[in-house]
């Protein structure tokens, strides 16, 4: 029983979290983009520190190399003058500086490798942020379209202005033509008053015509 309740509570919590994430999706997207930009800023700062240290090590390495060359020249002159004591001291200094140059060269190589990897990561993160921002713009446009479509559907589906307009159109289209009604009514009245009976009987040859026709006019003209 407890396991079932625990499972139901977990499922309800997951659904609630999903609903919250859906409602605040755009806000969450903006927040995640800001977090990614903060991480990128920190990575850029670290990269700048690595590059600065590398350049500093290169400068010190170059300075040591220059001192070794100068000390080697001095040691050679001391040997030429048979000043073995100064030559030995110079040789010891040269050995120490050469060992230091090896260590600094190793540091330079290590910093260069780290900076290269971090530079690639920074570039990838920068491009990804651009894609995320474009995706956020698309998401906002889609969300606005969904909201407008939802409001439009609710307006169309509701029995409101649209339904009233449809009813009015149906009434206007289905309404009888008053002019046609008047003409039919006149015909009915004429039949009831026998006003048309003389014309119909004359047309069938029963008695003289009640009106002059075009045939009558043509016949008269032919006689003339």
C-alpha positions, 0 to 999 in steps of 0.5 A: 500500500505504501509503495503504491502511494509512493509511486502515485505521489512520484508520478503526480510530482513528475506530471506537476513538474512537467506542467510547470516546465511547459508553462515556464519553458521560455523562462527556463530557456532564457535562464539556461542560456544565461547560465551557459553564458556565465560558464562561457565567460568563466572559461574565457577568463581561464583561457586568458589566464592560461595564455598570459601564463604561457606568454610569461613563461615564454618571456622568461624562457627567452631571457634564460636562453639569452643569459645562457648565451652570454654566460657561455661566451664569458665561460669560453673567454675564461677558459681561453685565459686559463681562469678555471675557477671562473669557468667552473662557476660559469659552467655551474650557472649555465647548467642550472639555467639550462635545467630551468629552461627545460622545466620552463619549456615543459610548462610552456608546452603543457600550458599551450596544450591546455590553452588549445583544448580550452580554446576549442571548447570556448569556440564550441560553447560560443557557437552553441550559445548562438544556436540556443539563442536562435532556438529561443527565438524560434520557440517564442515564435511558436509559443505565440502562434500556439497561443493565438491559435488557442484563442482563435479556436476557443473563439470559433468553438464558443457559442458567441459572436461567430455563432450569432453571425452564422444564424443571422446569415442563415436567416437573411439567406433563407428569408422569402423575397418580398418582391416575389411575394408581392407579384404572386399576391397580385396574380392571386388577386387577379385570379380572384377578381377575374381580371385576367379571364378575358385575356385568357379567353381572347387568347384562345379565340373566344371573343375579341381581343382585349388588347392590341397585339403586335400581330394586329399591328402587322396585319393593319400595316399589310392592309394599308 
